[in-house]
Amino acid sequence: MQATVFETLSAYRRGGQYKANSVFIGGKDYLALDISPEDLQILAGDLDTLLDHEANPEVADIIARGSPRILDAVRLVNVNTKQGYKGSQARGMALCTNPLVPGDLKAASSASAKTNWLTTVSTAAAANYSGDSTNVNNMVVSSLPVLAHVILGFVNPIEVPKMDRIQLIKNGDPWVYEALTYGWRAQLGTYHTPVYELKQPWIIPPGEKYYIACQYIITGDDKTQPIAFAIKRATDIIAALA
């Protein structure tokens, strides 16, 4: 039987890779603030509920495996907010997490937010997927470092993906690109969504900046979508949608 997210996170906290009040990313230790066991259960419950309703088992497995890094992202924000994680019941500075939506990312080579995941590729070439070196995704809210993103992989719900490489540029520093092995599906066909899990999750801590570049190899419509989460204060997302 597959372990619950709580069991996975509890094992991570007991393991040798976990460092109290610290998160290691890309050769650097970042200051963090651990959350209480009660808050850990809330986070695990949020993710388990999401996975219980996740129709794509590949995506569910990626989220479950990446849950320790989601916890790390929460700890990185909590060092600045210090109110722990309360999920859907959060208020004020307490933290919650949701899957990334288009509005969380800049449009390619633009200061505006994405409005959807569709890109109509007119030229097979290197391009920006989200933001650029000038218009970065900035992990601050009202000039405060109280936001983090964690990206675990990508899905492309289209029969023929147009992208074959993707790259994180974090604080102006390009990371090694990843080759999107969308063609390595167990079965081929319209009803088997291309899914790619990053070799190591991308965590963008509070106060840092990033954009995402890619390589398009053919023209047409592409729907690359991150398997990713945003860690936010309740106060930043609690306004009514309508």
MARBA-3410 file (N, C-alpha, C, O; in Angstrom, 1 decimal):
242
0.8,-1.2,0.0,0.0,0.0,0.0,0.9,1.2,0.0,1.9,1.3,0.7 ~ 0.5,2.2,-0.8,1.3,3.4,-0.9,1.2,4.2,0.4,0.2,4.4,1.0 ~ 2.4,4.8,0.8,2.4,5.6,2.0,1.6,6.9,1.8,1.5,7.4,0.7 ~ 1.0,7.3,2.9,0.3,8.6,2.9,1.3,9.7,2.9,2.5,9.5,3.2 ~ 0.9,10.9,2.5,1.8,12.0,2.5,2.3,12.3,3.9,3.5,12.6,4.1
1.5,12.1,4.9,1.9,12.3,6.3,3.1,11.4,6.6,4.0,11.7,7.3 ~ 2.9,10.1,6.2,4.0,9.1,6.5,5.3,9.5,5.7,6.4,9.3,6.3 ~ 5.1,10.0,4.5,6.3,10.4,3.7,7.0,11.6,4.4,8.2,11.6,4.5 ~ 6.2,12.6,4.8,6.8,13.8,5.5,7.4,13.4,6.8,8.4,14.0,7.2 ~ 6.7,12.5,7.6,7.3,12.1,8.9,8.6,11.4,8.7,9.5,11.6,9.5
8.7,10.5,7.7,9.9,9.8,7.4,11.0,10.8,7.0,12.2,10.6,7.4 ~ 10.6,11.8,6.2,11.6,12.8,5.8,12.2,13.6,7.0,13.4,13.8,7.1 ~ 11.3,13.9,7.9,11.8,14.7,9.1,12.7,13.8,10.0,13.5,14.4,10.7 ~ 12.5,12.5,9.9,13.4,11.6,10.7,14.7,11.3,10.0,15.7,10.8,10.6 ~ 14.8,11.5,8.7,15.9,11.1,7.9,17.1,12.0,8.0,17.0,13.1,8.5
18.2,11.6,7.4,19.4,12.3,7.4,19.5,13.5,6.5,20.3,14.4,6.7 ~ 18.6,13.6,5.5,18.6,14.8,4.6,17.9,16.0,5.2,18.1,17.1,4.8 ~ 17.1,15.8,6.3,16.4,16.9,6.9,17.2,17.6,7.9,17.9,17.0,8.7 ~ 17.3,18.9,7.8,18.0,19.7,8.7,17.0,20.7,9.4,16.3,21.5,8.7 ~ 16.9,20.7,10.7,16.0,21.6,11.4,16.3,23.0,11.1,17.5,23.5,11.1
15.3,23.8,10.7,15.4,25.2,10.5,16.4,25.6,9.4,17.0,26.7,9.4 ~ 16.6,24.7,8.4,17.5,24.9,7.3,17.0,24.1,6.1,16.5,23.0,6.3 ~ 17.2,24.7,4.9,16.9,24.0,3.7,18.1,24.1,2.7,18.6,25.3,2.5 ~ 18.5,23.0,2.1,19.6,23.1,1.2,19.1,23.1,-0.2,18.4,22.2,-0.6 ~ 19.5,24.1,-1.0,19.1,24.2,-2.4,20.3,24.7,-3.2,20.9,25.7,-2.9
20.7,23.9,-4.2,21.7,24.3,-5.2,23.0,24.7,-4.5,23.6,25.7,-4.9 ~ 23.5,23.9,-3.6,24.8,24.2,-2.9,24.8,25.2,-1.9,25.8,25.6,-1.4 ~ 23.6,25.7,-1.4,23.5,26.7,-0.4,22.5,26.4,0.6,21.4,25.8,0.3 ~ 22.8,26.6,1.9,21.8,26.5,3.0,21.0,27.8,3.2,21.6,28.9,3.2 ~ 19.7,27.6,3.2,18.8,28.7,3.5,18.2,28.6,4.8,17.9,27.5,5.3
18.0,29.7,5.5,17.4,29.7,6.8,15.9,29.4,6.7,15.2,30.0,5.8 ~ 15.4,28.6,7.5,14.0,28.2,7.5,13.5,28.1,8.9,14.2,28.3,9.9 ~ 12.2,28.0,9.1,11.6,27.8,10.4,10.6,26.7,10.3,9.6,26.7,9.6 ~ 10.9,25.6,11.1,10.1,24.4,11.1,8.6,24.7,11.6,8.4,25.7,12.3 ~ 7.7,23.9,11.1,6.3,24.0,11.5,6.0,23.0,12.6,6.7,22.0,12.7
5.0,23.2,13.3,4.6,22.3,14.4,4.1,20.9,13.8,3.7,20.9,12.7 ~ 4.1,19.9,14.6,3.5,18.6,14.2,2.1,18.7,13.8,1.6,18.1,12.8 ~ 1.3,19.6,14.4,-0.1,19.8,14.1,-0.2,20.4,12.7,-1.0,20.0,11.9 ~ 0.7,21.4,12.4,0.7,22.0,11.1,1.1,21.1,10.0,0.7,21.1,8.9 ~ 2.1,20.2,10.4,2.5,19.2,9.4,1.4,18.3,9.0,1.2,17.9,7.8
0.5,17.9,10.0,-0.7,17.1,9.6,-1.6,17.8,8.7,-2.2,17.2,7.9 ~ -1.8,19.2,8.9,-2.7,19.9,8.1,-2.1,19.9,6.6,-2.9,19.7,5.7 ~ -0.8,20.2,6.5,-0.2,20.2,5.1,-0.4,18.8,4.5,-0.7,18.7,3.3 ~ -0.1,17.8,5.2,-0.2,16.4,4.7,-1.6,16.1,4.3,-1.9,15.5,3.3 ~ -2.6,16.6,5.1,-4.0,16.3,4.8,-4.4,17.1,3.5,-5.1,16.5,2.7
-3.9,18.3,3.4,-4.2,19.0,2.1,-3.7,18.3,0.9,-4.5,18.1,-0.1 ~ -2.5,17.8,1.0,-1.9,17.1,-0.2,-2.6,15.7,-0.4,-2.8,15.4,-1.6 ~ -2.8,15.0,0.7,-3.5,13.7,0.5,-4.9,13.9,-0.1,-5.3,13.1,-0.9 ~ -5.6,15.0,0.3,-6.9,15.2,-0.3,-6.8,15.5,-1.8,-7.6,15.0,-2.6 ~ -5.8,16.3,-2.2,-5.5,16.6,-3.6,-5.2,15.3,-4.3,-5.8,15.1,-5.4
-4.4,14.4,-3.8,-4.0,13.2,-4.5,-5.2,12.2,-4.6,-5.3,11.5,-5.5 ~ -6.1,12.2,-3.5,-7.2,11.3,-3.6,-8.1,11.7,-4.8,-8.8,10.8,-5.3 ~ -8.1,12.9,-5.2,-9.0,13.3,-6.3,-8.2,13.6,-7.6,-8.8,14.0,-8.6 ~ -6.9,13.2,-7.6,-6.1,13.4,-8.8,-6.3,12.3,-9.7,-6.0,11.1,-9.4 ~ -6.9,12.6,-10.9,-7.2,11.5,-11.9,-6.0,10.9,-12.5,-6.1,9.7,-12.9
-4.9,11.6,-12.7,-3.7,11.1,-13.3,-2.8,10.5,-12.3,-2.2,11.2,-11.5 ~ -2.7,9.2,-12.3,-1.8,8.6,-11.2,-0.4,8.9,-11.3,0.3,9.0,-10.3 ~ 0.2,9.2,-12.5,1.5,9.7,-12.7,1.8,11.0,-11.9,2.8,11.2,-11.2 ~ 0.8,11.9,-12.1,0.9,13.2,-11.5,0.8,13.1,-9.9,1.6,13.7,-9.2 ~ -0.1,12.2,-9.5,-0.3,12.0,-8.1,1.0,11.4,-7.5,1.4,11.9,-6.4
1.7,10.5,-8.2,2.9,9.9,-7.6,4.0,11.0,-7.6,4.8,11.0,-6.6 ~ 4.1,11.9,-8.6,5.1,13.0,-8.6,4.9,13.9,-7.4,5.8,14.3,-6.7 ~ 3.6,14.2,-7.1,3.3,15.1,-6.0,3.7,14.4,-4.7,4.3,15.1,-3.8 ~ 3.3,13.2,-4.5,3.7,12.4,-3.3,5.2,12.4,-3.1,5.6,12.6,-2.0 ~ 5.9,12.1,-4.1,7.4,12.0,-4.0,8.0,13.4,-3.7,9.0,13.5,-3.0
7.4,14.4,-4.2,7.9,15.8,-4.1,7.4,16.5,-2.8,7.8,17.6,-2.5 ~ 6.5,15.8,-2.0,5.9,16.5,-0.8,7.0,17.0,0.2,6.8,18.0,0.8 ~ 8.1,16.3,0.4,9.1,16.8,1.3,9.6,18.2,0.8,9.9,19.1,1.6 ~ 9.7,18.4,-0.5,10.2,19.7,-1.0,9.1,20.8,-0.9,9.4,22.0,-0.7 ~ 7.8,20.4,-0.9,6.7,21.3,-0.6,6.8,21.7,0.8,6.7,22.9,1.1
7.1,20.8,1.7,7.3,21.1,3.1,8.5,22.1,3.3,8.4,23.0,4.0 ~ 9.6,21.8,2.6,10.7,22.7,2.6,10.3,24.1,2.2,10.8,25.1,2.8 ~ 9.5,24.3,1.1,9.1,25.6,0.7,8.3,26.3,1.8,8.4,27.5,2.0 ~ 7.4,25.5,2.4,6.6,26.1,3.5,7.5,26.6,4.6,7.3,27.7,5.2 ~ 8.6,25.8,5.0,9.5,26.2,6.1,10.3,27.5,5.7,10.6,28.3,6.5
10.6,27.6,4.4,11.3,28.8,3.9,10.5,30.0,4.0,11.0,31.1,4.4 ~ 9.2,30.0,3.8,8.4,31.1,3.9,8.1,31.4,5.4,8.0,32.6,5.8 ~ 7.9,30.3,6.2,7.6,30.5,7.6,8.6,31.2,8.4,8.3,31.8,9.4 ~ 9.9,31.2,7.9,10.9,32.0,8.6,10.6,33.5,8.6,11.1,34.2,9.5 ~ 9.8,33.9,7.6,9.5,35.3,7.5,8.1,35.6,8.1,7.9,36.7,8.6
7.2,34.7,8.0,5.8,34.9,8.5,5.6,34.5,9.9,4.9,35.1,10.7 ~ 6.2,33.3,10.3,6.3,32.8,11.7,4.9,32.5,12.3,4.7,32.5,13.5 ~ 3.9,32.2,11.4,2.6,31.9,11.9,2.2,30.5,11.5,1.0,30.1,11.7 ~ 3.1,29.7,11.0,2.9,28.3,10.7,2.0,28.1,9.4,1.8,29.0,8.7 ~ 1.6,26.9,9.3,0.8,26.5,8.1,-0.6,26.1,8.6,-0.8,25.2,9.4
-1.7,26.7,8.0,-3.0,26.4,8.4,-3.9,26.0,7.2,-5.1,25.7,7.4 ~ -3.4,26.0,6.0,-4.1,25.5,4.9,-5.4,26.3,4.6,-5.3,27.5,4.6 ~ -6.5,25.6,4.3,-7.7,26.3,3.9,-8.3,27.1,5.0,-9.2,27.9,4.7 ~ -7.9,26.8,6.2,-8.4,27.6,7.3,-7.5,28.8,7.7,-7.7,29.5,8.7 ~ -6.5,29.0,6.9,-5.5,30.1,7.2,-6.1,31.5,7.2,-7.1,31.7,6.4
-5.6,32.3,8.0,-6.0,33.7,8.1,-4.7,34.5,8.3,-3.7,34.0,8.9 ~ -4.7,35.8,7.9,-3.6,36.7,8.1,-2.3,36.2,7.6,-2.2,35.9,6.4 ~ -1.3,36.1,8.4,0.1,35.7,8.0,0.3,34.1,7.9,1.3,33.7,7.5 ~ -0.7,33.4,8.4,-0.6,31.9,8.3,-0.6,31.5,6.9,-1.2,32.1,6.0 ~ 0.1,30.3,6.6,0.4,29.9,5.3,-0.6,28.9,4.7,-1.2,28.1,5.5
-0.8,28.9,3.4,-1.6,27.9,2.7,-0.8,27.6,1.4,0.1,28.4,1.0 ~ -1.3,26.6,0.7,-0.6,26.3,-0.6,-1.7,25.8,-1.6,-2.7,25.2,-1.2 ~ -1.5,26.2,-2.8,-2.4,25.8,-3.9,-1.5,25.4,-5.1,-0.4,25.9,-5.2 ~ -2.0,24.6,-6.0,-1.3,24.4,-7.3,-1.1,25.7,-8.0,-2.0,26.5,-7.9 ~ 0.0,25.8,-8.7,0.2,27.0,-9.5,-1.0,27.2,-10.6,-1.3,26.2,-11.2
-1.5,28.4,-10.7,-2.4,28.7,-11.7,-1.7,29.7,-12.7,-0.7,30.3,-12.3 ~ -2.2,29.9,-13.9,-1.5,30.8,-14.8,-1.2,32.1,-14.3,-0.1,32.7,-14.6 ~ -2.1,32.7,-13.5,-1.8,34.0,-12.9,-0.7,34.1,-12.0,-0.2,35.2,-11.6 ~ -0.1,33.0,-11.5,1.0,33.0,-10.6,2.3,33.2,-11.4,3.4,33.5,-10.8 ~ 2.3,33.1,-12.7,3.5,33.2,-13.5,3.4,34.3,-14.5,2.3,34.6,-15.0
4.5,34.9,-14.9,4.6,35.9,-15.9,4.4,35.2,-17.3,4.8,34.1,-17.5 ~ 3.7,35.9,-18.2,3.7,35.4,-19.6,5.1,35.5,-20.2,6.0,36.2,-19.7 ~ 5.3,34.7,-21.2,6.6,34.7,-21.9,7.0,36.1,-22.3,6.3,36.7,-23.0 ~ 8.2,36.5,-22.0,8.8,37.8,-22.4,7.8,39.0,-22.1,7.6,39.8,-23.0 ~ 7.2,39.0,-21.0,6.2,40.0,-20.7,6.1,40.3,-19.2,6.5,39.5,-18.4
5.7,41.5,-18.9,5.5,41.9,-17.5,4.1,41.5,-17.0,3.8,41.6,-15.8 ~ 3.2,41.0,-17.9,1.9,40.6,-17.6,1.9,39.1,-17.1,2.7,38.4,-17.5 ~ 0.8,38.8,-16.4,0.7,37.4,-15.9,0.1,36.6,-17.0,-0.6,37.0,-17.9 ~ 0.4,35.3,-17.0,-0.2,34.3,-17.9,-1.7,34.3,-17.7,-2.1,34.5,-16.6 ~ -2.5,34.1,-18.7,-3.9,34.0,-18.6,-4.4,32.6,-18.8,-5.5,32.2,-18.4
-3.6,31.7,-19.4,-3.9,30.3,-19.7,-2.6,29.6,-20.0,-1.5,30.2,-20.1 ~ -2.7,28.3,-20.2,-1.5,27.5,-20.4,-1.2,27.3,-21.9,-0.2,26.6,-22.3 ~ -2.0,27.8,-22.8,-1.9,27.6,-24.2,-0.8,28.6,-24.8,-0.9,29.8,-24.6 ~ 0.1,28.0,-25.6,1.0,28.8,-26.4,1.0,28.3,-27.8,1.1,27.1,-28.1 ~ 0.7,29.2,-28.7,0.7,28.9,-30.1,2.1,29.2,-30.7,2.5,30.4,-30.8
2.9,28.2,-31.0,4.3,28.3,-31.4,4.3,28.6,-32.9,3.8,27.8,-33.7 ~ 4.9,29.7,-33.2,5.0,30.1,-34.7,6.3,29.8,-35.3,6.5,29.7,-36.5 ~ 7.4,29.6,-34.4,8.7,29.4,-34.9,9.4,28.3,-34.0,9.3,28.4,-32.7 ~ 10.0,27.3,-34.6,10.7,26.3,-33.8,12.1,26.9,-33.4,13.0,27.0,-34.3 ~ 12.2,27.3,-32.2,13.4,27.9,-31.7,13.4,28.0,-30.2,12.4,27.7,-29.5
14.5,28.4,-29.6,14.6,28.7,-28.2,13.7,29.9,-27.9,13.6,30.8,-28.7 ~ 13.0,29.8,-26.7,12.1,30.9,-26.4,11.9,30.9,-24.9,12.5,30.1,-24.2 ~ 11.2,31.9,-24.4,10.8,32.0,-23.0,9.5,31.4,-22.7,8.5,31.6,-23.5 ~ 9.4,30.5,-21.7,8.1,29.9,-21.3,7.4,30.8,-20.3,6.1,31.0,-20.4 ~ 8.1,31.4,-19.4,7.5,32.2,-18.3,8.5,33.3,-18.0,9.6,33.1,-17.6
8.1,34.6,-18.3,8.9,35.7,-18.0,10.1,35.8,-18.9,10.2,35.2,-19.9 ~ 11.1,36.6,-18.5,12.4,36.8,-19.2,13.3,37.4,-18.2,13.0,37.6,-17.0 ~ 14.5,37.8,-18.6,15.6,38.3,-17.7,15.2,39.6,-17.1,15.7,40.0,-16.1 ~ 14.3,40.4,-17.8,13.8,41.7,-17.3,12.5,41.5,-16.5,12.3,42.1,-15.4 ~ 11.6,40.7,-17.0,10.3,40.5,-16.4,10.3,39.1,-15.7,9.8,38.1,-16.2
10.8,39.1,-14.5,11.0,37.8,-13.8,9.8,37.5,-12.9,9.0,38.4,-12.5 ~ 9.6,36.2,-12.5,8.7,35.9,-11.5,9.4,36.2,-10.1,10.4,35.5,-9.8 ~ 8.8,37.1,-9.4,9.5,37.6,-8.2,8.8,37.1,-6.9,7.6,37.3,-6.8 ~ 9.6,36.5,-6.0,9.0,35.9,-4.9,8.8,36.9,-3.7,9.2,36.6,-2.6 ~ 8.2,38.0,-4.0,7.9,39.0,-3.0,6.4,39.4,-3.2,5.9,39.4,-4.3
5.8,39.9,-2.1,4.5,40.4,-2.1,4.5,41.7,-1.4,4.9,41.8,-0.2 ~ 4.1,42.8,-2.1,4.2,44.1,-1.4,5.6,44.4,-0.8,5.7,44.9,0.3 ~ 6.6,44.0,-1.6,8.0,44.2,-1.2,8.4,43.3,0.0,9.5,43.5,0.5 ~ 7.6,42.3,0.3,8.0,41.4,1.4,8.3,40.0,0.9,7.6,39.5,0.0 ~ 9.3,39.4,1.4,9.6,38.0,0.9,8.8,37.0,1.6,9.2,36.3,2.6
7.5,36.8,1.2,6.5,36.0,1.8,5.9,35.0,0.9,4.7,34.7,1.0 ~ 6.6,34.6,-0.2,6.1,33.7,-1.2,7.2,32.8,-1.7,8.3,33.1,-1.7 ~ 6.8,31.5,-2.0,7.7,30.6,-2.6,7.0,29.7,-3.6,5.8,29.5,-3.5 ~ 7.7,29.3,-4.6,7.2,28.3,-5.6,8.1,27.1,-5.5,9.3,27.1,-5.3 ~ 7.4,25.9,-5.7,8.1,24.7,-5.9,7.6,24.0,-7.1,6.3,23.7,-7.2
8.4,23.6,-8.1,8.0,23.0,-9.3,8.6,21.6,-9.4,9.8,21.4,-9.2 ~ 7.7,20.6,-9.5,8.0,19.2,-9.5,8.2,18.6,-10.8,8.9,17.6,-11.0 ~ 7.5,19.1,-11.8,7.5,18.6,-13.2,6.6,19.3,-14.1,6.2,20.4,-13.8 ~ 6.2,18.7,-15.2,5.4,19.3,-16.2,4.5,18.3,-16.8,4.8,17.1,-17.0 ~ 3.3,18.7,-17.2,2.4,17.9,-18.0,2.1,18.8,-19.3,2.2,20.0,-19.3
1.7,18.1,-20.3,1.4,18.7,-21.6,0.2,18.1,-22.2,0.3,17.2,-23.0 ~ -1.0,18.5,-21.8,-2.2,17.8,-22.2,-2.6,18.1,-23.7,-3.6,18.7,-24.0 ~ -1.7,17.6,-24.6,-1.9,17.8,-26.0,-1.3,16.6,-26.7,-0.3,16.0,-26.2 ~ -1.8,16.2,-27.8,-1.4,14.9,-28.4,0.1,15.0,-28.9,0.8,14.0,-28.7 ~ 0.5,16.1,-29.4,1.9,16.3,-29.9,2.5,17.5,-29.2,2.3,18.6,-29.7
3.3,17.2,-28.2,4.0,18.4,-27.5,5.0,19.1,-28.5,5.6,18.4,-29.4 ~ 5.2,20.4,-28.3,6.0,21.1,-29.2,7.4,21.5,-28.6,8.3,22.0,-29.2 ~ 7.5,21.2,-27.3,8.7,21.6,-26.5,9.5,20.3,-26.1,8.9,19.3,-25.8 ~ 10.8,20.4,-26.2,11.6,19.2,-25.9,12.7,19.5,-24.8,13.3,18.6,-24.3 ~ 12.9,20.8,-24.4,13.8,21.1,-23.3,13.2,22.3,-22.5,12.5,23.1,-23.0
13.6,22.3,-21.2,13.1,23.4,-20.4,14.2,23.7,-19.4,14.9,22.8,-18.9 ~ 14.3,25.0,-19.0,15.5,25.4,-18.2,15.0,26.5,-17.2,14.3,27.4,-17.5 ~ 15.5,26.3,-15.9,15.3,27.3,-14.9,16.4,28.3,-14.9,17.6,27.9,-14.9 ~ 16.1,29.6,-14.9,17.1,30.6,-14.7,16.8,31.3,-13.4,15.8,32.1,-13.4 ~ 17.5,31.0,-12.3,17.2,31.5,-11.0,18.2,32.6,-10.6,19.4,32.3,-10.5
17.7,33.8,-10.2,18.6,34.9,-9.9,19.6,35.2,-10.9,20.7,35.5,-10.6 ~ 19.2,35.0,-12.2,20.1,35.2,-13.3,21.1,34.1,-13.6,21.9,34.2,-14.6 ~ 21.0,33.0,-12.8,21.9,31.9,-13.0,21.2,30.7,-13.7,20.3,30.1,-13.1 ~ 21.6,30.4,-14.9,21.0,29.3,-15.7,21.3,27.9,-15.0,22.5,27.6,-14.8 ~ 20.3,27.1,-14.8,20.5,25.7,-14.3,20.6,24.8,-15.5,20.3,25.2,-16.6
21.1,23.6,-15.3,21.2,22.6,-16.4,19.8,22.4,-17.0,18.9,22.1,-16.2 ~ 19.6,22.5,-18.3,18.3,22.2,-18.8,17.9,20.7,-18.7,18.8,19.9,-18.5 ~ 16.6,20.5,-18.7,16.1,19.1,-18.6,15.5,18.8,-20.0,14.7,19.6,-20.5 ~ 15.8,17.6,-20.5,15.2,17.1,-21.7,13.8,16.5,-21.4,13.8,15.5,-20.6 ~ 12.8,17.0,-22.0,11.4,16.5,-21.7,11.1,15.2,-22.4,10.9,15.2,-23.6
11.2,14.1,-21.7,11.0,12.8,-22.3,9.5,12.5,-22.5,9.1,11.4,-22.1 ~ 8.8,13.4,-23.1,7.4,13.1,-23.3,7.1,11.9,-24.1,6.0,11.3,-24.0 ~ 8.0,11.6,-25.0,7.8,10.4,-25.9,7.9,9.1,-25.2,7.5,8.1,-25.8 ~ 8.4,9.1,-24.0,8.7,7.8,-23.3,7.4,7.4,-22.5,7.5,7.1,-21.3 ~ 6.3,7.4,-23.1,5.0,7.1,-22.5,4.8,5.6,-22.5,5.2,4.9,-23.5
4.2,5.1,-21.5,3.9,3.6,-21.5,3.0,3.2,-22.7,3.2,2.2,-23.2 ~ 2.1,4.1,-23.0,1.3,3.9,-24.2,1.2,5.2,-24.9,1.2,6.3,-24.3 ~ 1.1,5.1,-26.2,1.0,6.3,-27.1,-0.5,6.5,-27.5,-1.2,5.6,-27.7 ~ -0.8,7.8,-27.7,-2.1,8.1,-28.2,-2.7,9.3,-27.6,-2.1,9.9,-26.7 ~ -3.8,9.7,-28.1,-4.5,11.0,-27.7,-4.8,11.0,-26.2,-4.7,12.0,-25.6
-5.1,9.8,-25.6,-5.6,9.8,-24.3,-4.6,9.5,-23.2,-4.9,9.1,-22.1 ~ -3.3,9.6,-23.6,-2.2,9.4,-22.6,-1.4,10.7,-22.5,-0.6,10.9,-23.3 ~ -1.7,11.5,-21.5,-1.1,12.8,-21.3,0.4,12.7,-21.1,0.8,11.9,-20.3 ~ 1.2,13.5,-21.9,2.6,13.5,-21.6,2.9,14.1,-20.3,2.4,15.2,-19.9 ~ 3.7,13.4,-19.5,4.1,13.8,-18.1,5.6,13.7,-18.0,6.2,12.8,-18.4
6.2,14.8,-17.3,7.6,14.7,-17.0,7.9,15.1,-15.6,7.4,16.2,-15.1 ~ 8.7,14.3,-14.9,9.1,14.7,-13.5,10.5,15.2,-13.5,11.4,14.5,-14.1 ~ 10.7,16.4,-13.0,12.1,16.9,-12.9,13.0,16.0,-12.1,12.5,15.3,-11.1 ~ 14.3,15.9,-12.4,15.2,15.1,-11.7,15.3,15.5,-10.3,15.4,14.7,-9.3 ~ 15.3,16.8,-10.0,15.2,17.4,-8.7,14.2,18.6,-8.8,14.3,19.4,-9.7
13.3,18.7,-7.8,12.4,19.8,-7.8,13.1,21.1,-7.8,14.1,21.3,-7.2 ~ 12.4,22.1,-8.5,12.9,23.5,-8.4,12.2,24.2,-7.3,11.0,24.3,-7.3 ~ 13.0,24.7,-6.3,12.4,25.5,-5.3,12.9,26.9,-5.4,14.1,27.2,-5.5 ~ 12.0,27.9,-5.4,12.4,29.3,-5.5,12.0,29.9,-4.2,10.8,30.2,-3.9 ~ 13.0,30.2,-3.3,12.7,30.7,-2.0,12.1,32.1,-2.0,12.2,32.8,-3.0
11.6,32.6,-0.8,11.1,33.9,-0.7,12.2,34.9,-1.0,13.4,34.8,-0.7 ~ 11.8,36.0,-1.8,12.8,37.1,-2.1,13.6,36.8,-3.4,14.3,37.7,-3.8 ~ 13.5,35.6,-3.9,14.3,35.3,-5.1,13.5,35.5,-6.4,12.3,35.7,-6.3 ~ 14.2,35.4,-7.5,13.6,35.7,-8.8,13.9,34.6,-9.8,15.0,34.0,-9.7 ~ 13.0,34.3,-10.7,13.4,33.3,-11.8,12.5,33.6,-13.0,11.5,34.2,-13.0
13.0,33.0,-14.1,12.2,32.8,-15.3,12.5,31.4,-15.9,13.5,30.8,-15.5 ~ 11.7,31.0,-16.8,11.8,29.7,-17.4,12.0,29.8,-18.9,11.1,30.4,-19.6 ~ 13.0,29.2,-19.4,13.3,29.2,-20.9,13.0,27.8,-21.4,13.0,26.8,-20.6 ~ 12.8,27.7,-22.7,12.5,26.4,-23.3,13.0,26.3,-24.8,13.4,27.3,-25.3 ~ 12.9,25.2,-25.3,13.2,25.0,-26.8,11.9,24.4,-27.4,11.5,23.2,-27.1
11.4,25.1,-28.4,10.3,24.5,-29.2,10.9,23.9,-30.5,11.8,24.5,-31.1 ~ 10.4,22.7,-30.8,11.0,22.0,-31.9,10.1,21.9,-33.1,10.6,21.7,-34.3 ~ 8.8,22.2,-33.0,7.9,22.2,-34.1,6.9,23.3,-33.8,6.7,23.7,-32.6 ~ 6.1,23.7,-34.8,5.1,24.8,-34.6,3.8,24.2,-34.3,3.5,23.0,-34.5 ~ 2.9,25.0,-33.8,1.5,24.6,-33.4,1.2,24.9,-32.0,2.0,25.6,-31.3
0.1,24.4,-31.5,-0.3,24.7,-30.2,0.4,23.8,-29.1,0.5,22.6,-29.4 ~ 0.8,24.4,-28.0,1.4,23.7,-26.9,0.7,24.0,-25.6,0.3,25.2,-25.5 ~ 0.6,23.1,-24.7,-0.1,23.4,-23.5,0.7,23.0,-22.2,0.2,22.4,-21.3 ~ 2.0,23.2,-22.3,2.9,22.9,-21.1,2.4,23.5,-19.9,2.1,24.7,-19.8 ~ 2.2,22.7,-18.8,1.7,23.2,-17.6,2.5,22.6,-16.4,2.8,21.4,-16.4
3.0,23.5,-15.5,3.8,22.9,-14.4,3.0,22.1,-13.4,1.9,22.4,-13.0 ~ 3.6,21.1,-12.9,3.1,20.4,-11.7,3.8,21.1,-10.5,5.0,20.8,-10.2 ~ 3.2,22.1,-9.9,3.8,23.0,-9.1,2.9,23.6,-8.0,1.7,23.5,-8.2 ~ 3.5,24.2,-7.0,2.7,24.8,-5.9,3.3,26.1,-5.5,4.5,26.4,-5.6 ~ 2.3,27.0,-5.1,2.7,28.3,-4.6,2.4,28.3,-3.1,1.3,28.0,-2.7
3.4,28.7,-2.3,3.2,28.9,-0.8,2.9,30.3,-0.6,3.7,31.2,-0.9 ~ 1.8,30.7,0.0,1.4,32.1,0.2,0.8,32.3,1.6,0.4,31.4,2.3 ~ 0.8,33.6,2.0,0.1,34.0,3.2,-1.4,34.0,2.8,-1.8,34.3,1.7 ~ -2.3,33.7,3.8,-3.7,33.8,3.6,-4.1,35.2,3.2,-5.0,35.3,2.3 ~ -3.5,36.2,3.8,-3.9,37.6,3.5,-3.7,37.9,2.0,-4.4,38.9,1.5
-2.9,37.2,1.3,-2.6,37.6,-0.1,-3.6,36.9,-1.0,-3.7,37.3,-2.2 ~ -4.4,36.0,-0.6,-5.3,35.3,-1.5,-6.7,35.2,-1.0,-7.5,34.5,-1.6 ~ -7.0,35.8,0.1,-8.3,35.6,0.8,-9.4,36.5,0.2,-10.6,36.2,0.6 ~ -9.1,37.4,-0.6,-10.1,38.3,-1.2,-11.1,37.4,-2.1,-10.6,36.4,-2.7 ~ -12.3,37.8,-2.1,-13.3,37.0,-2.9,-13.0,37.0,-4.4,-12.5,38.0,-4.9
-13.2,35.9,-5.0,-12.9,35.8,-6.4,-13.9,36.7,-7.3,-13.5,37.2,-8.3 ~ -15.1,36.9,-6.8,-16.1,37.7,-7.5,-17.0,38.4,-6.5,-17.9,39.1,-6.9
END
